[in-house]
Amino acid sequence: MTTNTRCQAAHATDTSPCEGARQAVRLRDGKGNVKLGCVHHAARAIASIGGLTVAAGPHGYQGYAWGDSASRTAIRRAKDLAPFDWQQQIA
Ligand SMILES: [Zn+2]
């Protein structure tokens, strides 16, 4: 599969597919660069890259229960992830 259908937060070496809306979470780095990502890849980016500001994206509430936004879900998941964890799944 091509990689250009995935969200902006997906790392180049991370081949996993997006989960849900691809513009669910807005990530801003220390330089002011903004990327929109799905919950899955946003969580991995948060766990791997320091200093990100996390906010809800344009689709941040689609598919998520009221009161639990995609950005909060991504932050919560990131706490259980090791940095660049997809690179450590190779047997
Ligand atoms: Zn994604």
PDB file of the backbone (N, CA, C, O) and the ligand in Angstrom, with CONECT records:
HET     ZN  A 101       1
ATOM      1  N   MET A   1       0.838  -1.196   0.000  1.00  0.00           N
ATOM      2  CA  MET A   1       0.000   0.000   0.000  1.00  0.00           C
ATOM      3  C   MET A   1       0.873   1.246   0.000  1.00  0.00           C
ATOM      4  O   MET A   1       1.993   1.235   0.512  1.00  0.00           O
ATOM      5  N   THR A   2       0.365   2.284  -0.561  1.00  0.00           N
ATOM      6  CA  THR A   2       1.111   3.534  -0.533  1.00  0.00           C
ATOM      7  C   THR A   2       0.977   4.188   0.831  1.00  0.00           C
ATOM      8  O   THR A   2       0.073   3.870   1.605  1.00  0.00           O
ATOM      9  N   THR A   3       1.871   5.086   1.107  1.00  0.00           N
ATOM     10  CA  THR A   3       1.843   5.739   2.402  1.00  0.00           C
ATOM     11  C   THR A   3       1.127   7.078   2.341  1.00  0.00           C
ATOM     12  O   THR A   3       0.876   7.688   3.381  1.00  0.00           O
ATOM     13  N   ASN A   4       0.797   7.543   1.160  1.00  0.00           N
ATOM     14  CA  ASN A   4       0.257   8.897   1.077  1.00  0.00           C
ATOM     15  C   ASN A   4      -1.223   8.975   1.411  1.00  0.00           C
ATOM     16  O   ASN A   4      -1.820  10.051   1.361  1.00  0.00           O
ATOM     17  N   THR A   5      -1.819   7.829   1.755  1.00  0.00           N
ATOM     18  CA  THR A   5      -3.204   7.884   2.201  1.00  0.00           C
ATOM     19  C   THR A   5      -3.294   7.916   3.718  1.00  0.00           C
ATOM     20  O   THR A   5      -4.388   7.974   4.279  1.00  0.00           O
ATOM     21  N   ARG A   6      -2.154   7.879   4.372  1.00  0.00           N
ATOM     22  CA  ARG A   6      -2.176   7.905   5.826  1.00  0.00           C
ATOM     23  C   ARG A   6      -2.129   9.354   6.328  1.00  0.00           C
ATOM     24  O   ARG A   6      -1.899  10.294   5.568  1.00  0.00           O
ATOM     25  N   CYS A   7      -2.349   9.488   7.602  1.00  0.00           N
ATOM     26  CA  CYS A   7      -2.388  10.824   8.173  1.00  0.00           C
ATOM     27  C   CYS A   7      -0.981  11.428   8.238  1.00  0.00           C
ATOM     28  O   CYS A   7       0.020  10.732   8.067  1.00  0.00           O
ATOM     29  N   GLN A   8      -0.933  12.723   8.486  1.00  0.00           N
ATOM     30  CA  GLN A   8       0.344  13.436   8.505  1.00  0.00           C
ATOM     31  C   GLN A   8       1.211  13.031   9.690  1.00  0.00           C
ATOM     32  O   GLN A   8       2.429  13.209   9.653  1.00  0.00           O
ATOM     33  N   ALA A   9       0.605  12.492  10.733  1.00  0.00           N
ATOM     34  CA  ALA A   9       1.364  12.156  11.934  1.00  0.00           C
ATOM     35  C   ALA A   9       2.071  10.815  11.811  1.00  0.00           C
ATOM     36  O   ALA A   9       2.925  10.487  12.635  1.00  0.00           O
ATOM     37  N   ALA A  10       1.728  10.039  10.794  1.00  0.00           N
ATOM     38  CA  ALA A  10       2.344   8.726  10.641  1.00  0.00           C
ATOM     39  C   ALA A  10       3.821   8.875  10.303  1.00  0.00           C
ATOM     40  O   ALA A  10       4.185   9.599   9.376  1.00  0.00           O
ATOM     41  N   HIS A  11       4.662   8.193  11.055  1.00  0.00           N
ATOM     42  CA  HIS A  11       6.098   8.244  10.802  1.00  0.00           C
ATOM     43  C   HIS A  11       6.434   7.471   9.534  1.00  0.00           C
ATOM     44  O   HIS A  11       5.768   6.493   9.193  1.00  0.00           O
ATOM     45  N   ALA A  12       7.474   7.919   8.841  1.00  0.00           N
ATOM     46  CA  ALA A  12       7.826   7.313   7.559  1.00  0.00           C
ATOM     47  C   ALA A  12       8.146   5.828   7.687  1.00  0.00           C
ATOM     48  O   ALA A  12       7.913   5.058   6.755  1.00  0.00           O
ATOM     49  N   THR A  13       8.676   5.425   8.836  1.00  0.00           N
ATOM     50  CA  THR A  13       9.054   4.026   9.003  1.00  0.00           C
ATOM     51  C   THR A  13       7.963   3.202   9.662  1.00  0.00           C
ATOM     52  O   THR A  13       8.131   2.000   9.871  1.00  0.00           O
ATOM     53  N   ASP A  14       6.859   3.830   9.986  1.00  0.00           N
ATOM     54  CA  ASP A  14       5.747   3.144  10.637  1.00  0.00           C
ATOM     55  C   ASP A  14       4.744   2.741   9.565  1.00  0.00           C
ATOM     56  O   ASP A  14       4.099   3.596   8.957  1.00  0.00           O
ATOM     57  N   THR A  15       4.616   1.440   9.334  1.00  0.00           N
ATOM     58  CA  THR A  15       3.785   0.966   8.234  1.00  0.00           C
ATOM     59  C   THR A  15       2.360   0.645   8.656  1.00  0.00           C
ATOM     60  O   THR A  15       1.567   0.176   7.839  1.00  0.00           O
ATOM     61  N   SER A  16       2.023   0.887   9.908  1.00  0.00           N
ATOM     62  CA  SER A  16       0.682   0.548  10.369  1.00  0.00           C
ATOM     63  C   SER A  16      -0.358   1.489   9.754  1.00  0.00           C
ATOM     64  O   SER A  16      -0.061   2.651   9.474  1.00  0.00           O
ATOM     65  N   PRO A  17      -1.566   0.987   9.547  1.00  0.00           N
ATOM     66  CA  PRO A  17      -2.628   1.820   8.961  1.00  0.00           C
ATOM     67  C   PRO A  17      -3.191   2.804   9.976  1.00  0.00           C
ATOM     68  O   PRO A  17      -3.016   2.656  11.186  1.00  0.00           O
ATOM     69  N   CYS A  18      -3.872   3.810   9.446  1.00  0.00           N
ATOM     70  CA  CYS A  18      -4.524   4.784  10.305  1.00  0.00           C
ATOM     71  C   CYS A  18      -5.717   4.153  11.019  1.00  0.00           C
ATOM     72  O   CYS A  18      -6.244   3.123  10.600  1.00  0.00           O
ATOM     73  N   GLU A  19      -6.120   4.796  12.099  1.00  0.00           N
ATOM     74  CA  GLU A  19      -7.292   4.349  12.844  1.00  0.00           C
ATOM     75  C   GLU A  19      -8.297   5.495  12.887  1.00  0.00           C
ATOM     76  O   GLU A  19      -8.045   6.537  13.491  1.00  0.00           O
ATOM     77  N   GLY A  20      -9.413   5.289  12.253  1.00  0.00           N
ATOM     78  CA  GLY A  20     -10.468   6.301  12.302  1.00  0.00           C
ATOM     79  C   GLY A  20     -10.121   7.547  11.507  1.00  0.00           C
ATOM     80  O   GLY A  20      -9.366   7.491  10.536  1.00  0.00           O
ATOM     81  N   ALA A  21     -10.674   8.661  11.927  1.00  0.00           N
ATOM     82  CA  ALA A  21     -10.486   9.918  11.216  1.00  0.00           C
ATOM     83  C   ALA A  21      -9.010  10.300  11.172  1.00  0.00           C
ATOM     84  O   ALA A  21      -8.297  10.183  12.169  1.00  0.00           O
ATOM     85  N   ARG A  22      -8.564  10.755  10.011  1.00  0.00           N
ATOM     86  CA  ARG A  22      -7.148  11.087   9.843  1.00  0.00           C
ATOM     87  C   ARG A  22      -6.824  12.510  10.273  1.00  0.00           C
ATOM     88  O   ARG A  22      -5.658  12.905  10.275  1.00  0.00           O
ATOM     89  N   GLN A  23      -7.822  13.269  10.630  1.00  0.00           N
ATOM     90  CA  GLN A  23      -7.571  14.627  11.116  1.00  0.00           C
ATOM     91  C   GLN A  23      -8.207  14.795  12.490  1.00  0.00           C
ATOM     92  O   GLN A  23      -8.836  15.811  12.787  1.00  0.00           O
ATOM     93  N   ALA A  24      -8.027  13.767  13.320  1.00  0.00           N
ATOM     94  CA  ALA A  24      -8.680  13.776  14.622  1.00  0.00           C
ATOM     95  C   ALA A  24      -7.886  14.569  15.657  1.00  0.00           C
ATOM     96  O   ALA A  24      -8.454  15.157  16.577  1.00  0.00           O
ATOM     97  N   VAL A  25      -6.552  14.573  15.491  1.00  0.00           N
ATOM     98  CA  VAL A  25      -5.690  15.194  16.495  1.00  0.00           C
ATOM     99  C   VAL A  25      -4.749  16.180  15.812  1.00  0.00           C
ATOM    100  O   VAL A  25      -4.204  15.902  14.744  1.00  0.00           O
ATOM    101  N   ARG A  26      -4.569  17.330  16.445  1.00  0.00           N
ATOM    102  CA  ARG A  26      -3.646  18.339  15.925  1.00  0.00           C
ATOM    103  C   ARG A  26      -2.388  18.336  16.789  1.00  0.00           C
ATOM    104  O   ARG A  26      -2.455  18.498  18.008  1.00  0.00           O
ATOM    105  N   LEU A  27      -1.242  18.149  16.138  1.00  0.00           N
ATOM    106  CA  LEU A  27       0.040  18.129  16.847  1.00  0.00           C
ATOM    107  C   LEU A  27       0.866  19.331  16.398  1.00  0.00           C
ATOM    108  O   LEU A  27       1.032  19.572  15.202  1.00  0.00           O
ATOM    109  N   ARG A  28       1.378  20.077  17.365  1.00  0.00           N
ATOM    110  CA  ARG A  28       2.234  21.219  17.031  1.00  0.00           C
ATOM    111  C   ARG A  28       3.562  21.058  17.743  1.00  0.00           C
ATOM    112  O   ARG A  28       3.604  20.848  18.955  1.00  0.00           O
ATOM    113  N   ASP A  29       4.653  21.158  16.985  1.00  0.00           N
ATOM    114  CA  ASP A  29       5.966  21.011  17.605  1.00  0.00           C
ATOM    115  C   ASP A  29       6.477  22.368  18.081  1.00  0.00           C
ATOM    116  O   ASP A  29       5.816  23.394  17.922  1.00  0.00           O
ATOM    117  N   GLY A  30       7.666  22.343  18.664  1.00  0.00           N
ATOM    118  CA  GLY A  30       8.208  23.552  19.254  1.00  0.00           C
ATOM    119  C   GLY A  30       8.504  24.656  18.257  1.00  0.00           C
ATOM    120  O   GLY A  30       8.676  25.814  18.639  1.00  0.00           O
ATOM    121  N   LYS A  31       8.563  24.304  16.986  1.00  0.00           N
ATOM    122  CA  LYS A  31       8.833  25.287  15.937  1.00  0.00           C
ATOM    123  C   LYS A  31       7.556  25.841  15.328  1.00  0.00           C
ATOM    124  O   LYS A  31       7.597  26.706  14.453  1.00  0.00           O
ATOM    125  N   GLY A  32       6.427  25.339  15.794  1.00  0.00           N
ATOM    126  CA  GLY A  32       5.158  25.823  15.270  1.00  0.00           C
ATOM    127  C   GLY A  32       4.635  25.046  14.080  1.00  0.00           C
ATOM    128  O   GLY A  32       3.622  25.418  13.488  1.00  0.00           O
ATOM    129  N   ASN A  33       5.322  23.967  13.726  1.00  0.00           N
ATOM    130  CA  ASN A  33       4.830  23.128  12.636  1.00  0.00           C
ATOM    131  C   ASN A  33       3.642  22.310  13.113  1.00  0.00           C
ATOM    132  O   ASN A  33       3.691  21.705  14.184  1.00  0.00           O
ATOM    133  N   VAL A  34       2.576  22.290  12.325  1.00  0.00           N
ATOM    134  CA  VAL A  34       1.351  21.596  12.716  1.00  0.00           C
ATOM    135  C   VAL A  34       1.114  20.395  11.803  1.00  0.00           C
ATOM    136  O   VAL A  34       1.221  20.492  10.581  1.00  0.00           O
ATOM    137  N   LYS A  35       0.793  19.274  12.419  1.00  0.00           N
ATOM    138  CA  LYS A  35       0.391  18.092  11.660  1.00  0.00           C
ATOM    139  C   LYS A  35      -0.931  17.596  12.219  1.00  0.00           C
ATOM    140  O   LYS A  35      -1.188  17.666  13.421  1.00  0.00           O
ATOM    141  N   LEU A  36      -1.766  17.091  11.310  1.00  0.00           N
ATOM    142  CA  LEU A  36      -3.031  16.493  11.720  1.00  0.00           C
ATOM    143  C   LEU A  36      -2.902  14.986  11.608  1.00  0.00           C
ATOM    144  O   LEU A  36      -2.401  14.468  10.610  1.00  0.00           O
ATOM    145  N   GLY A  37      -3.352  14.291  12.630  1.00  0.00           N
ATOM    146  CA  GLY A  37      -3.193  12.850  12.600  1.00  0.00           C
ATOM    147  C   GLY A  37      -4.368  12.105  13.189  1.00  0.00           C
ATOM    148  O   GLY A  37      -5.231  12.682  13.851  1.00  0.00           O
ATOM    149  N   CYS A  38      -4.381  10.786  12.929  1.00  0.00           N
ATOM    150  CA  CYS A  38      -5.373   9.938  13.559  1.00  0.00           C
ATOM    151  C   CYS A  38      -4.931   9.650  14.999  1.00  0.00           C
ATOM    152  O   CYS A  38      -3.799   9.948  15.378  1.00  0.00           O
ATOM    153  N   VAL A  39      -5.815   9.082  15.779  1.00  0.00           N
ATOM    154  CA  VAL A  39      -5.501   8.804  17.184  1.00  0.00           C
ATOM    155  C   VAL A  39      -4.302   7.866  17.300  1.00  0.00           C
ATOM    156  O   VAL A  39      -3.410   8.085  18.119  1.00  0.00           O
ATOM    157  N   HIS A  40      -4.288   6.834  16.484  1.00  0.00           N
ATOM    158  CA  HIS A  40      -3.234   5.829  16.541  1.00  0.00           C
ATOM    159  C   HIS A  40      -1.849   6.444  16.300  1.00  0.00           C
ATOM    160  O   HIS A  40      -0.936   6.251  17.103  1.00  0.00           O
ATOM    161  N   HIS A  41      -1.695   7.169  15.215  1.00  0.00           N
ATOM    162  CA  HIS A  41      -0.386   7.724  14.890  1.00  0.00           C
ATOM    163  C   HIS A  41      -0.048   8.936  15.752  1.00  0.00           C
ATOM    164  O   HIS A  41       1.123   9.197  16.030  1.00  0.00           O
ATOM    165  N   ALA A  42      -1.059   9.667  16.170  1.00  0.00           N
ATOM    166  CA  ALA A  42      -0.806  10.788  17.072  1.00  0.00           C
ATOM    167  C   ALA A  42      -0.236  10.279  18.390  1.00  0.00           C
ATOM    168  O   ALA A  42       0.703  10.864  18.930  1.00  0.00           O
ATOM    169  N   ALA A  43      -0.801   9.193  18.908  1.00  0.00           N
ATOM    170  CA  ALA A  43      -0.304   8.632  20.160  1.00  0.00           C
ATOM    171  C   ALA A  43       1.150   8.209  20.012  1.00  0.00           C
ATOM    172  O   ALA A  43       1.961   8.434  20.911  1.00  0.00           O
ATOM    173  N   ARG A  44       1.478   7.605  18.895  1.00  0.00           N
ATOM    174  CA  ARG A  44       2.861   7.190  18.673  1.00  0.00           C
ATOM    175  C   ARG A  44       3.781   8.396  18.535  1.00  0.00           C
ATOM    176  O   ARG A  44       4.914   8.370  19.017  1.00  0.00           O
ATOM    177  N   ALA A  45       3.309   9.438  17.887  1.00  0.00           N
ATOM    178  CA  ALA A  45       4.123  10.647  17.738  1.00  0.00           C
ATOM    179  C   ALA A  45       4.360  11.301  19.094  1.00  0.00           C
ATOM    180  O   ALA A  45       5.464  11.765  19.382  1.00  0.00           O
ATOM    181  N   ILE A  46       3.322  11.338  19.924  1.00  0.00           N
ATOM    182  CA  ILE A  46       3.447  11.935  21.249  1.00  0.00           C
ATOM    183  C   ILE A  46       4.467  11.153  22.077  1.00  0.00           C
ATOM    184  O   ILE A  46       5.274  11.742  22.796  1.00  0.00           O
ATOM    185  N   ALA A  47       4.425   9.830  21.971  1.00  0.00           N
ATOM    186  CA  ALA A  47       5.337   8.996  22.743  1.00  0.00           C
ATOM    187  C   ALA A  47       6.769   9.092  22.228  1.00  0.00           C
ATOM    188  O   ALA A  47       7.714   8.852  22.979  1.00  0.00           O
ATOM    189  N   SER A  48       6.935   9.440  20.961  1.00  0.00           N
ATOM    190  CA  SER A  48       8.256   9.392  20.328  1.00  0.00           C
ATOM    191  C   SER A  48       8.931  10.749  20.256  1.00  0.00           C
ATOM    192  O   SER A  48      10.159  10.831  20.299  1.00  0.00           O
ATOM    193  N   ILE A  49       8.152  11.808  20.146  1.00  0.00           N
ATOM    194  CA  ILE A  49       8.696  13.139  19.914  1.00  0.00           C
ATOM    195  C   ILE A  49       8.348  14.011  21.110  1.00  0.00           C
ATOM    196  O   ILE A  49       7.176  14.124  21.468  1.00  0.00           O
ATOM    197  N   GLY A  50       9.310  14.606  21.712  1.00  0.00           N
ATOM    198  CA  GLY A  50       9.051  15.444  22.873  1.00  0.00           C
ATOM    199  C   GLY A  50       8.560  16.827  22.473  1.00  0.00           C
ATOM    200  O   GLY A  50       8.763  17.277  21.346  1.00  0.00           O
ATOM    201  N   GLY A  51       7.915  17.484  23.417  1.00  0.00           N
ATOM    202  CA  GLY A  51       7.566  18.882  23.243  1.00  0.00           C
ATOM    203  C   GLY A  51       6.423  19.171  22.301  1.00  0.00           C
ATOM    204  O   GLY A  51       6.313  20.280  21.780  1.00  0.00           O
ATOM    205  N   LEU A  52       5.567  18.186  22.074  1.00  0.00           N
ATOM    206  CA  LEU A  52       4.433  18.420  21.191  1.00  0.00           C
ATOM    207  C   LEU A  52       3.258  19.021  21.963  1.00  0.00           C
ATOM    208  O   LEU A  52       2.959  18.623  23.089  1.00  0.00           O
ATOM    209  N   THR A  53       2.611  19.976  21.332  1.00  0.00           N
ATOM    210  CA  THR A  53       1.357  20.489  21.862  1.00  0.00           C
ATOM    211  C   THR A  53       0.222  19.750  21.179  1.00  0.00           C
ATOM    212  O   THR A  53       0.154  19.704  19.951  1.00  0.00           O
ATOM    213  N   VAL A  54      -0.667  19.172  21.971  1.00  0.00           N
ATOM    214  CA  VAL A  54      -1.725  18.311  21.442  1.00  0.00           C
ATOM    215  C   VAL A  54      -3.075  19.001  21.596  1.00  0.00           C
ATOM    216  O   VAL A  54      -3.414  19.491  22.674  1.00  0.00           O
ATOM    217  N   ALA A  55      -3.827  19.032  20.528  1.00  0.00           N
ATOM    218  CA  ALA A  55      -5.157  19.624  20.557  1.00  0.00           C
ATOM    219  C   ALA A  55      -6.072  18.814  19.653  1.00  0.00           C
ATOM    220  O   ALA A  55      -5.619  17.976  18.873  1.00  0.00           O
ATOM    221  N   ALA A  56      -7.340  19.074  19.768  1.00  0.00           N
ATOM    222  CA  ALA A  56      -8.298  18.390  18.912  1.00  0.00           C
ATOM    223  C   ALA A  56      -8.181  18.891  17.481  1.00  0.00           C
ATOM    224  O   ALA A  56      -8.021  20.089  17.245  1.00  0.00           O
ATOM    225  N   GLY A  57      -8.260  17.976  16.534  1.00  0.00           N
ATOM    226  CA  GLY A  57      -8.252  18.336  15.128  1.00  0.00           C
ATOM    227  C   GLY A  57      -9.667  18.586  14.636  1.00  0.00           C
ATOM    228  O   GLY A  57     -10.621  18.533  15.412  1.00  0.00           O
ATOM    229  N   PRO A  58      -9.800  18.861  13.337  1.00  0.00           N
ATOM    230  CA  PRO A  58     -11.122  19.143  12.763  1.00  0.00           C
ATOM    231  C   PRO A  58     -12.122  18.016  12.958  1.00  0.00           C
ATOM    232  O   PRO A  58     -13.326  18.262  13.034  1.00  0.00           O
ATOM    233  N   HIS A  59     -11.634  16.780  13.039  1.00  0.00           N
ATOM    234  CA  HIS A  59     -12.515  15.629  13.200  1.00  0.00           C
ATOM    235  C   HIS A  59     -12.350  15.013  14.577  1.00  0.00           C
ATOM    236  O   HIS A  59     -12.565  13.814  14.756  1.00  0.00           O
ATOM    237  N   GLY A  60     -11.970  15.823  15.543  1.00  0.00           N
ATOM    238  CA  GLY A  60     -11.558  15.292  16.833  1.00  0.00           C
ATOM    239  C   GLY A  60     -12.624  14.565  17.614  1.00  0.00           C
ATOM    240  O   GLY A  60     -12.306  13.791  18.517  1.00  0.00           O
ATOM    241  N   TYR A  61     -13.861  14.791  17.293  1.00  0.00           N
ATOM    242  CA  TYR A  61     -14.910  14.163  18.101  1.00  0.00           C
ATOM    243  C   TYR A  61     -15.643  13.063  17.361  1.00  0.00           C
ATOM    244  O   TYR A  61     -16.569  12.458  17.902  1.00  0.00           O
ATOM    245  N   GLN A  62     -15.238  12.798  16.130  1.00  0.00           N
ATOM    246  CA  GLN A  62     -15.930  11.757  15.383  1.00  0.00           C
ATOM    247  C   GLN A  62     -15.565  10.388  15.923  1.00  0.00           C
ATOM    248  O   GLN A  62     -14.388  10.048  16.038  1.00  0.00           O
ATOM    249  N   GLY A  63     -16.554   9.625  16.244  1.00  0.00           N
ATOM    250  CA  GLY A  63     -16.325   8.258  16.660  1.00  0.00           C
ATOM    251  C   GLY A  63     -15.917   8.108  18.100  1.00  0.00           C
ATOM    252  O   GLY A  63     -15.574   7.007  18.532  1.00  0.00           O
ATOM    253  N   TYR A  64     -15.943   9.188  18.857  1.00  0.00           N
ATOM    254  CA  TYR A  64     -15.539   9.088  20.254  1.00  0.00           C
ATOM    255  C   TYR A  64     -16.678   9.539  21.147  1.00  0.00           C
ATOM    256  O   TYR A  64     -17.463  10.429  20.819  1.00  0.00           O
ATOM    257  N   ALA A  65     -16.726   8.891  22.270  1.00  0.00           N
ATOM    258  CA  ALA A  65     -17.810   9.205  23.192  1.00  0.00           C
ATOM    259  C   ALA A  65     -17.707  10.650  23.657  1.00  0.00           C
ATOM    260  O   ALA A  65     -16.616  11.213  23.745  1.00  0.00           O
ATOM    261  N   TRP A  66     -18.816  11.217  23.941  1.00  0.00           N
ATOM    262  CA  TRP A  66     -18.846  12.587  24.407  1.00  0.00           C
ATOM    263  C   TRP A  66     -17.982  12.740  25.663  1.00  0.00           C
ATOM    264  O   TRP A  66     -18.071  11.936  26.591  1.00  0.00           O
ATOM    265  N   GLY A  67     -17.168  13.754  25.677  1.00  0.00           N
ATOM    266  CA  GLY A  67     -16.339  14.030  26.831  1.00  0.00           C
ATOM    267  C   GLY A  67     -14.972  13.366  26.770  1.00  0.00           C
ATOM    268  O   GLY A  67     -14.116  13.623  27.617  1.00  0.00           O
ATOM    269  N   ASP A  68     -14.764  12.519  25.778  1.00  0.00           N
ATOM    270  CA  ASP A  68     -13.458  11.883  25.643  1.00  0.00           C
ATOM    271  C   ASP A  68     -12.968  12.133  24.220  1.00  0.00           C
ATOM    272  O   ASP A  68     -13.192  11.317  23.326  1.00  0.00           O
ATOM    273  N   SER A  69     -12.318  13.230  24.024  1.00  0.00           N
ATOM    274  CA  SER A  69     -11.938  13.630  22.675  1.00  0.00           C
ATOM    275  C   SER A  69     -10.799  12.770  22.144  1.00  0.00           C
ATOM    276  O   SER A  69     -10.133  12.057  22.895  1.00  0.00           O
ATOM    277  N   ALA A  70     -10.594  12.852  20.854  1.00  0.00           N
ATOM    278  CA  ALA A  70      -9.508  12.097  20.228  1.00  0.00           C
ATOM    279  C   ALA A  70      -8.160  12.518  20.787  1.00  0.00           C
ATOM    280  O   ALA A  70      -7.280  11.679  20.976  1.00  0.00           O
ATOM    281  N   SER A  71      -7.988  13.807  21.053  1.00  0.00           N
ATOM    282  CA  SER A  71      -6.694  14.262  21.560  1.00  0.00           C
ATOM    283  C   SER A  71      -6.414  13.681  22.941  1.00  0.00           C
ATOM    284  O   SER A  71      -5.290  13.276  23.238  1.00  0.00           O
ATOM    285  N   ARG A  72      -7.444  13.642  23.781  1.00  0.00           N
ATOM    286  CA  ARG A  72      -7.240  13.054  25.112  1.00  0.00           C
ATOM    287  C   ARG A  72      -6.974  11.559  25.009  1.00  0.00           C
ATOM    288  O   ARG A  72      -6.164  11.015  25.760  1.00  0.00           O
ATOM    289  N   THR A  73      -7.650  10.901  24.086  1.00  0.00           N
ATOM    290  CA  THR A  73      -7.411   9.474  23.887  1.00  0.00           C
ATOM    291  C   THR A  73      -5.972   9.233  23.440  1.00  0.00           C
ATOM    292  O   THR A  73      -5.318   8.304  23.914  1.00  0.00           O
ATOM    293  N   ALA A  74      -5.483  10.068  22.532  1.00  0.00           N
ATOM    294  CA  ALA A  74      -4.117   9.904  22.033  1.00  0.00           C
ATOM    295  C   ALA A  74      -3.106  10.111  23.154  1.00  0.00           C
ATOM    296  O   ALA A  74      -2.135   9.362  23.259  1.00  0.00           O
ATOM    297  N   ILE A  75      -3.325  11.110  23.984  1.00  0.00           N
ATOM    298  CA  ILE A  75      -2.400  11.383  25.093  1.00  0.00           C
ATOM    299  C   ILE A  75      -2.387  10.213  26.066  1.00  0.00           C
ATOM    300  O   ILE A  75      -1.332   9.797  26.544  1.00  0.00           O
ATOM    301  N   ARG A  76      -3.584   9.686  26.354  1.00  0.00           N
ATOM    302  CA  ARG A  76      -3.664   8.575  27.301  1.00  0.00           C
ATOM    303  C   ARG A  76      -2.952   7.340  26.746  1.00  0.00           C
ATOM    304  O   ARG A  76      -2.243   6.641  27.470  1.00  0.00           O
ATOM    305  N   ARG A  77      -3.150   7.083  25.451  1.00  0.00           N
ATOM    306  CA  ARG A  77      -2.479   5.922  24.862  1.00  0.00           C
ATOM    307  C   ARG A  77      -0.964   6.097  24.847  1.00  0.00           C
ATOM    308  O   ARG A  77      -0.215   5.139  25.035  1.00  0.00           O
ATOM    309  N   ALA A  78      -0.526   7.334  24.621  1.00  0.00           N
ATOM    310  CA  ALA A  78       0.917   7.581  24.506  1.00  0.00           C
ATOM    311  C   ALA A  78       1.646   7.213  25.788  1.00  0.00           C
ATOM    312  O   ALA A  78       2.819   6.842  25.752  1.00  0.00           O
ATOM    313  N   LYS A  79       0.965   7.314  26.911  1.00  0.00           N
ATOM    314  CA  LYS A  79       1.607   7.007  28.191  1.00  0.00           C
ATOM    315  C   LYS A  79       1.973   5.536  28.295  1.00  0.00           C
ATOM    316  O   LYS A  79       2.848   5.169  29.079  1.00  0.00           O
ATOM    317  N   ASP A  80       1.316   4.696  27.517  1.00  0.00           N
ATOM    318  CA  ASP A  80       1.597   3.263  27.559  1.00  0.00           C
ATOM    319  C   ASP A  80       2.518   2.811  26.424  1.00  0.00           C
ATOM    320  O   ASP A  80       2.765   1.616  26.260  1.00  0.00           O
ATOM    321  N   LEU A  81       3.020   3.760  25.650  1.00  0.00           N
ATOM    322  CA  LEU A  81       3.844   3.412  24.497  1.00  0.00           C
ATOM    323  C   LEU A  81       5.299   3.775  24.755  1.00  0.00           C
ATOM    324  O   LEU A  81       5.603   4.783  25.391  1.00  0.00           O
ATOM    325  N   ALA A  82       6.185   2.934  24.248  1.00  0.00           N
ATOM    326  CA  ALA A  82       7.598   3.279  24.256  1.00  0.00           C
ATOM    327  C   ALA A  82       7.882   4.145  23.025  1.00  0.00           C
ATOM    328  O   ALA A  82       7.192   4.020  22.013  1.00  0.00           O
ATOM    329  N   PRO A  83       8.879   5.011  23.100  1.00  0.00           N
ATOM    330  CA  PRO A  83       9.227   5.807  21.911  1.00  0.00           C
ATOM    331  C   PRO A  83       9.562   4.912  20.726  1.00  0.00           C
ATOM    332  O   PRO A  83      10.298   3.933  20.854  1.00  0.00           O
ATOM    333  N   PHE A  84       9.010   5.266  19.577  1.00  0.00           N
ATOM    334  CA  PHE A  84       9.254   4.519  18.329  1.00  0.00           C
ATOM    335  C   PHE A  84       8.991   3.031  18.528  1.00  0.00           C
ATOM    336  O   PHE A  84       9.763   2.194  18.062  1.00  0.00           O
ATOM    337  N   ASP A  85       7.907   2.703  19.216  1.00  0.00           N
ATOM    338  CA  ASP A  85       7.686   1.302  19.566  1.00  0.00           C
ATOM    339  C   ASP A  85       7.476   0.407  18.363  1.00  0.00           C
ATOM    340  O   ASP A  85       7.729  -0.796  18.438  1.00  0.00           O
ATOM    341  N   TRP A  86       7.010   0.980  17.233  1.00  0.00           N
ATOM    342  CA  TRP A  86       6.796   0.145  16.048  1.00  0.00           C
ATOM    343  C   TRP A  86       8.115  -0.391  15.503  1.00  0.00           C
ATOM    344  O   TRP A  86       8.129  -1.386  14.779  1.00  0.00           O
ATOM    345  N   GLN A  87       9.233   0.268  15.850  1.00  0.00           N
ATOM    346  CA  GLN A  87      10.527  -0.200  15.361  1.00  0.00           C
ATOM    347  C   GLN A  87      11.070  -1.339  16.216  1.00  0.00           C
ATOM    348  O   GLN A  87      12.091  -1.942  15.886  1.00  0.00           O
ATOM    349  N   GLN A  88      10.382  -1.628  17.310  1.00  0.00           N
ATOM    350  CA  GLN A  88      10.857  -2.667  18.218  1.00  0.00           C
ATOM    351  C   GLN A  88      10.015  -3.928  18.120  1.00  0.00           C
ATOM    352  O   GLN A  88      10.171  -4.847  18.924  1.00  0.00           O
ATOM    353  N   GLN A  89       9.126  -3.975  17.140  1.00  0.00           N
ATOM    354  CA  GLN A  89       8.254  -5.131  17.003  1.00  0.00           C
ATOM    355  C   GLN A  89       8.811  -6.164  16.037  1.00  0.00           C
ATOM    356  O   GLN A  89       8.156  -7.168  15.758  1.00  0.00           O
ATOM    357  N   ILE A  90      10.015  -5.927  15.525  1.00  0.00           N
ATOM    358  CA  ILE A  90      10.644  -6.865  14.599  1.00  0.00           C
ATOM    359  C   ILE A  90      11.284  -7.990  15.405  1.00  0.00           C
ATOM    360  O   ILE A  90      12.115  -7.746  16.280  1.00  0.00           O
ATOM    361  N   ALA A  91      10.895  -9.203  15.105  1.00  0.00           N
ATOM    362  CA  ALA A  91      11.396 -10.338  15.881  1.00  0.00           C
ATOM    363  C   ALA A  91      12.875 -10.574  15.597  1.00  0.00           C
ATOM    364  O   ALA A  91      13.474 -11.490  16.161  1.00  0.00           O
TER     365      ALA A  91
HETATM  366 ZN    ZN A 101      -2.680   7.830  11.119  1.00  0.00          ZN2+
END
